[in-house]
């Protein structure tokens, strides 16, 4: 089992399949039905999450099948271990043109297999020259991901990684808001790119700007072409709020659209609400009202009755006031390309310590749910 960075493999530009095989990792070896059965067995689909997913399960599974058939590696399900020792699985999906999300890490009491899929994924990211960043989402109260992913900045550094906590809301899709005369909202166009990037950096940091590709293909034209090849869509819509009659930027709403249920919390279809830290707390509701009113058309064909909404502490109270239901907290962890080697070492060291403790106590710990 490889634990050191496989420089000789990465430098030679080996096939990703060879890298995975060197870790004992198989790619897309399970059918969609088998993947979902594994999620059930490991209790990754806990009751609350399963209840929100179940009404749409046929559509979700069809979307997974299409993604897995993509010639452009839109989704990969990594597995290690076996039925006797226990399986571990990690899903990687192409979130943006040059960025991917790791999600749904599950294990049947097999930390060795968990380490294999994590390190295999890390090695593949280092070898992937078309990728600028990786990210994942996890619940801060879930102890395992909080320990391994919540400490990324310590290991990788704040210049190349970030971990930020957000409030996740369900915003009723059919709510309507009266326009606020003090706030003007404009649909994004190319001349606003620098404005959008500056606002996003002030609210969520420069790492977020890089990882989400906001300095590049803002509207996801390029990645949408790849999704269309398998009969799906991946788009992004942006609105920017200004103080009426001025060029003062107050906030933005970024609506991500994608195949339903690629992420079991529907984060592929989330709306990021960004309100400038310069906006007073008393004015955040007016800004949020204007932006969320503008967002509605982007979700006209959305299968759910609620829009998945992500907000930071500065704008969370406004979301409450506007009728959004708080569901849970999530942390978004991000690491950039030049931090991948340190991220790999961090994961390797974490699992080495964990396995040492497991051997010492004669037990094998269940590592379930990077995003429960």
C-alpha positions in Angstrom: 0.0 0.0 0.0 1.5 3.3 -1.1 1.5 6.1 1.5 4.4 8.4 0.3 3.7 10.6 -2.7 4.2 8.5 -5.8 6.5 11.1 -7.6 7.7 8.7 -10.2 4.1 7.9 -11.2 3.0 11.6 -11.3 6.1 12.8 -13.1 5.8 10.3 -15.8 2.2 11.3 -16.5 0.9 7.8 -15.9 -2.6 7.0 -16.8 -5.0 7.8 -13.9 -6.2 4.2 -14.0 -2.6 3.0 -13.3 -2.4 5.4 -10.3 -5.6 4.1 -8.8 -4.5 0.5 -9.3 -1.3 1.1 -7.4 -3.4 1.9 -4.4 -5.7 -1.1 -4.8 -8.5 1.2 -5.9 -11.1 0.3 -8.5 -13.0 2.9 -10.5 -16.7 2.6 -11.3 -16.6 -1.1 -10.4 -20.0 -1.0 -8.8 -23.3 -0.5 -10.5 -25.5 2.5 -9.3 -27.7 0.1 -7.5 -24.7 -1.4 -5.6 -23.4 2.0 -4.8 -26.7 3.1 -3.3 -27.0 -0.2 -1.4 -23.5 0.5 0.1 -24.8 4.0 1.2 -27.7 2.3 2.9 -25.6 -0.3 4.7 -23.2 2.2 6.1 -26.1 4.5 7.3 -24.7 7.3 5.1 -28.3 7.8 4.0 -29.6 8.7 7.4 -33.4 9.2 7.8 -33.5 12.9 7.3 -31.4 12.8 4.2 -33.1 9.7 2.8 -36.5 11.3 3.3 -35.5 14.3 1.1 -34.0 12.0 -1.6 -36.6 9.2 -1.8 -39.3 11.1 -3.8 -36.8 11.7 -6.5 -34.7 8.5 -6.3 -35.5 7.2 -9.9 -34.3 10.5 -11.4 -31.3 10.7 -9.2 -30.1 7.2 -10.1 -30.6 7.9 -13.8 -28.5 11.1 -13.4 -25.8 9.0 -11.7 -25.8 6.4 -14.6 -25.4 9.2 -17.2 -22.6 10.9 -15.3 -20.7 7.6 -14.9 -21.1 6.9 -18.6 -19.5 10.2 -19.5 -16.4 10.1 -21.7 -15.2 13.2 -19.9 -14.9 11.7 -16.4 -17.7 13.8 -15.0 -18.1 11.3 -12.1 -15.9 8.5 -10.7 -16.8 6.2 -7.9 -13.7 4.9 -6.2 -13.8 1.6 -4.2 -11.4 -0.4 -2.2 -11.6 -3.5 0.1 -13.9 -6.4 -0.4 -17.1 -8.0 1.0 -15.1 -10.0 3.6 -13.0 -7.1 5.0 -15.5 -4.4 4.2 -15.7 -1.9 1.3 -14.9 1.8 1.3 -16.0 4.2 -1.4 -15.4 7.8 -2.4 -17.2 9.7 -5.2 -15.5 12.4 -7.2 -17.5 14.6 -9.6 -16.5 17.4 -11.9 -18.0 20.5 -10.4 -16.5 23.1 -12.7 -14.3 23.2 -15.8 -11.1 22.9 -13.7 -12.4 21.7 -10.3 -13.8 18.6 -8.7 -15.7 17.8 -5.5 -14.9 14.8 -3.2 -18.0 13.5 -1.5 -19.8 10.5 0.0 -16.8 8.9 1.8 -18.2 5.7 3.4 -16.6 2.6 4.9 -17.7 -0.7 6.2 -15.4 -0.6 9.2 -12.3 -0.7 7.0 -10.0 2.2 7.6 -7.3 0.6 5.3 -9.7 0.8 2.4 -10.8 4.3 3.4 -7.1 5.4 3.3 -6.7 3.7 -0.1 -9.5 5.7 -1.8 -8.5 8.9 -0.2 -4.8 8.6 -1.2 -5.6 7.3 -4.6 -7.8 10.3 -5.2 -5.1 12.6 -4.0 -2.5 11.1 -6.3 -4.8 11.3 -9.2 -5.5 15.0 -8.5 -1.7 15.7 -8.5 -1.4 14.0 -11.9 -4.4 15.7 -13.4 -3.1 18.7 -15.3 -6.6 20.0 -16.2 -7.6 20.5 -12.5 -6.9 23.6 -10.4 -8.6 22.7 -7.2 -10.5 20.2 -5.1 -13.2 20.7 -2.5 -15.6 18.9 -0.2 -18.5 19.7 2.1 -18.9 18.3 5.5 -21.0 18.8 8.6 -18.9 20.3 11.4 -20.6 18.2 14.1 -19.6 15.0 12.3 -16.4 14.2 14.1 -14.5 12.2 11.5 -14.7 14.7 8.6 -14.3 17.6 11.0 -11.0 16.1 12.2 -9.6 15.2 8.8 -11.0 17.9 6.6 -11.5 20.6 9.2 -7.7 20.7 9.8 -6.8 21.2 6.1 -5.7 24.8 6.6 -3.3 23.8 9.3 -1.6 21.3 7.0 -1.8 23.1 3.6 -1.8 26.8 4.7 -4.2 29.6 4.3 -2.7 30.8 1.0 -3.6 27.5 -0.7 -6.7 26.2 1.2 -9.7 27.3 3.2 -12.4 25.9 5.4 -15.5 28.1 5.9 -18.7 27.3 7.8 -22.1 28.2 6.2 -25.7 27.9 7.1 -27.7 25.7 4.7 -31.3 26.7 4.2 -34.3 25.5 2.2 -35.9 28.5 0.6 -39.5 27.9 -0.6 -39.3 28.2 -4.4 -42.6 30.0 -4.8 -42.0 32.8 -2.4 -42.2 36.2 -4.0 -40.6 39.4 -2.8 -41.6 43.0 -3.4 -38.7 44.9 -5.0 -36.7 47.2 -2.6 -36.3 50.7 -4.0 -32.9 51.1 -2.4 -31.4 48.0 -4.1 -30.8 47.5 -7.8 -30.1 44.0 -9.1 -28.4 43.4 -12.5 -27.9 40.0 -14.2 -24.2 39.2 -14.7 -22.4 40.1 -17.8 -18.7 40.0 -18.7 -17.8 43.6 -17.7 -18.8 42.7 -14.2 -16.3 39.9 -13.8 -13.8 41.9 -11.7 -16.6 43.3 -9.6 -17.9 39.8 -8.9 -14.5 38.4 -8.1 -13.7 41.3 -5.7 -17.0 40.8 -3.9 -16.6 37.0 -3.6 -13.1 37.4 -2.3 -14.3 39.9 0.4 -17.1 37.5 1.5 -15.6 34.0 1.1 -11.9 34.6 0.4 -9.7 34.3 -2.7 -9.5 30.5 -2.4 -13.2 30.4 -3.1 -12.8 32.6 -6.1 -10.2 30.3 -7.6 -11.9 27.0 -6.7 -15.2 28.1 -8.2 -13.6 29.4 -11.3 -15.1 32.9 -11.0 -12.2 34.5 -12.8 -12.8 32.3 -15.8 -16.0 30.8 -17.2 -18.5 32.4 -14.9 -21.6 30.9 -16.6 -20.2 27.4 -17.0 -20.4 27.4 -20.8 -17.5 25.0 -21.2 -18.5 22.5 -18.5 -22.1 22.6 -19.8 -20.9 21.3 -23.2 -19.5 18.2 -21.5 -22.7 17.6 -19.5 -24.7 17.9 -22.6 -22.8 15.0 -24.2 -24.7 12.7 -21.8 -28.0 14.5 -21.9 -27.5 16.6 -18.8 -26.9 20.3 -18.0 -24.4 22.2 -15.7 -25.0 25.9 -15.6 -24.4 28.9 -13.3 -26.4 32.1 -13.1 -25.3 35.2 -11.3 -27.0 38.5 -10.2 -25.2 41.4 -8.5 -26.9 43.9 -6.2 -26.0 47.6 -6.2 -27.2 50.5 -4.1 -29.7 52.3 -6.3 -28.3 55.2 -8.2 -24.7 54.2 -7.3 -21.9 51.8 -8.2 -21.7 50.5 -4.6 -21.7 46.7 -4.7 -24.0 45.2 -2.0 -24.0 41.5 -2.8 -24.5 38.7 -5.3 -26.5 35.5 -5.7 -24.8 32.6 -7.5 -27.2 29.9 -8.7 -25.6 26.6 -9.5 -27.7 24.2 -11.6 -26.9 20.6 -12.3 -28.3 17.1 -12.4 -30.5 16.5 -9.5 -29.1 14.4 -6.6 -25.5 14.1 -7.8 -24.9 15.3 -4.2 -27.3 13.9 -1.7 -27.9 17.3 -0.1 -28.6 18.8 -3.5 -25.5 21.0 -3.4 -25.1 20.7 -7.1 -28.1 23.0 -7.3 -27.3 25.3 -4.4 -27.5 29.1 -4.5 -24.6 30.9 -2.8 -25.8 34.2 -1.2 -22.9 36.7 -0.9 -23.6 40.0 1.0 -20.8 42.4 1.3 -19.4 42.7 4.9 -19.6 46.5 4.4 -23.4 46.2 4.4 -24.9 46.9 7.8 -26.7 44.1 9.5 -29.9 46.1 9.4 -29.7 46.3 5.5 -28.9 42.7 4.8 -32.5 41.7 4.6 -33.2 44.3 1.9 -30.2 43.1 -0.1 -31.1 39.4 0.4 -34.7 40.1 -0.6 -33.7 41.7 -3.9 -31.2 39.0 -4.8 -33.4 36.0 -3.9 -36.2 37.6 -5.8 -34.0 37.8 -8.9 -32.8 34.2 -8.5 -36.3 32.6 -8.8 -36.3 32.2 -12.7 -33.2 30.1 -12.6 -35.1 27.5 -10.6 -38.4 27.5 -12.6 -37.7 23.9 -13.8 -36.2 22.7 -10.5 -37.7 19.4 -9.3 -37.8 20.4 -5.6 -40.1 22.9 -3.9 -37.2 24.5 -2.2 -34.0 26.1 -3.4 -30.9 24.9 -1.5 -29.4 28.1 -0.1 -26.0 28.7 1.4 -25.3 31.8 3.5 -22.6 32.9 5.9 -23.3 34.3 9.4 -23.6 37.8 8.1 -26.6 37.0 5.9 -28.1 34.0 7.8 -30.5 36.1 9.9 -31.9 37.7 6.7 -32.6 34.3 5.2 -34.6 33.4 8.4 -36.6 36.6 8.0 -37.4 35.9 4.4 -38.9 32.5 5.1 -36.1 30.1 4.5 -35.9 27.0 6.7 -32.6 26.4 8.4 -31.5 22.8 7.8 -28.0 22.4 9.1 -24.5 23.8 9.1 -22.0 22.8 6.4 -18.3 23.5 6.0 -16.8 24.0 2.6 -13.2 22.8 2.5 -11.1 23.8 -0.5 -7.5 23.1 -1.5 -5.7 24.5 -4.6 -3.6 22.6 -7.1 -0.3 23.7 -5.6 -1.5 22.5 -2.2 -2.4 19.0 -3.4 0.9 17.4 -2.2 0.5 18.8 1.3 -3.2 17.7 1.3 -2.0 14.2 0.4 0.6 14.2 3.2 -2.1 15.4 5.6 -4.4 12.6 4.7 -1.6 10.0 4.8 -0.5 11.2 8.3 -4.1 11.2 9.6 -4.7 7.7 8.6 -1.4 6.5 9.8 -2.2 7.8 13.3 -5.7 6.4 13.2 -4.5 2.9 12.1 -1.8 2.9 14.8 -4.4 3.6 17.5 -6.8 1.0 16.0 -4.0 -1.6 16.2 -3.1 -0.6 19.7 -6.6 -1.0 21.0 -7.4 -4.1 18.9 -10.3 -2.4 17.2 -11.2 -1.2 13.7 -13.0 2.1 13.7 -15.9 2.8 11.3 -15.2 5.9 9.3 -18.6 6.8 7.9 -19.8 9.8 6.1 -17.7 12.7 4.9 -20.8 14.7 4.4 -23.5 13.4 6.7 
